[in-house]
Amino acid sequence: GTYTVFLKILAPVQPMLELKFVVPDKKTANTIYKKWEDKASELYSVVYDTLVD
């Protein structure tokens, strides 16, 4: 089986970024989930800058 991890950065009105990862096991899903809070703004900046520049 697989696990799906849904991640969001929420603005007051609507989500600014939504990601979905399908991973092979619960351990990987938990690792991603736990790191998201600390890494979300950094990842948003990288994605935004990569797509806009």
C-alpha positions in Angstrom: 0.0 0.0 0.0 0.9 3.6 -0.1 0.3 6.7 2.0 -0.8 10.1 0.7 0.4 13.3 2.5 -1.5 16.5 1.8 0.3 19.7 2.7 -1.0 23.3 2.5 0.1 26.9 3.2 -3.1 28.8 4.0 -3.7 32.5 3.5 -6.7 34.2 5.1 -9.0 33.6 2.1 -7.6 30.6 0.2 -4.6 28.3 0.1 -1.4 29.8 -1.3 0.2 26.4 -2.0 -1.1 22.8 -1.9 1.1 19.7 -2.3 0.3 16.0 -2.4 2.9 13.3 -2.0 2.2 9.6 -2.5 4.8 7.7 -0.6 5.5 4.0 0.0 5.2 3.8 3.8 3.9 5.5 6.9 7.4 6.4 8.2 8.1 8.5 5.1 4.7 10.1 5.3 5.3 11.0 9.0 8.7 12.4 8.2 7.3 14.7 5.5 4.5 15.8 7.7 6.7 16.6 10.7 9.2 18.6 8.6 6.5 20.6 6.8 5.9 23.2 9.5 9.6 24.2 9.7 10.2 24.0 5.9 7.0 25.3 4.4 8.0 28.9 3.9 11.4 28.0 2.5 9.9 25.5 0.0 7.2 28.1 -1.0 10.0 30.6 -1.8 12.0 28.1 -3.8 8.9 27.0 -5.9 7.7 30.5 -6.4 11.1 31.9 -7.4 11.7 28.9 -9.7 8.4 29.4 -11.5 8.3 33.2 -11.7 11.9 34.0 -12.6 
